[in-house]
Amino acid sequence: MSRKLLTLSLTATLMGGTAYADTPQVAVDIAPVHSLVARVMDGVGMPDLIIQPGASPHEYSLRPSEAAALQNSDLVFWIGPDLIPWLTDTIETLAKDASVTSLLDLDGTVQLDFRESALFEVHDHDDH
């Protein structure tokens, strides 16, 4: 995903419907997205992280505070349903008034195939 594209998308949305004095409420799904959006929002506000670090996005149950963050959000940035399919309905229900951006759906996003060899393979070394 292009950082420039993410920056432009976030900037356009921030400037679009809100007054300059208002701080937008932004929710993001996972820690890497939180880091990117927090850098873009530096000096404006801090995004709410929905899925806490170390938790599996595949088997996560929202806490009430995380559900409230989605419900109160003006903007939601998330990887998309390929990573967290259950979050689709949750966002549609709780963040129905928010502008939602699925990062995998952005133009210029390159999806790599699942890797099973080279650096991602366990090596057996014979220390003789």
Secondary structure, DSSP 8 states (H G I E B T S, - for coil): --HHHHHHHHHHHHHHSS-TTS---EEESSHHHHHHHHHHTTTT---EESS-TTS-TTS----HHHHHHHHT-SEEEE--TTT-TTHHHHHHHHSTTSEEEEGGGSTT--------SGGGS-------
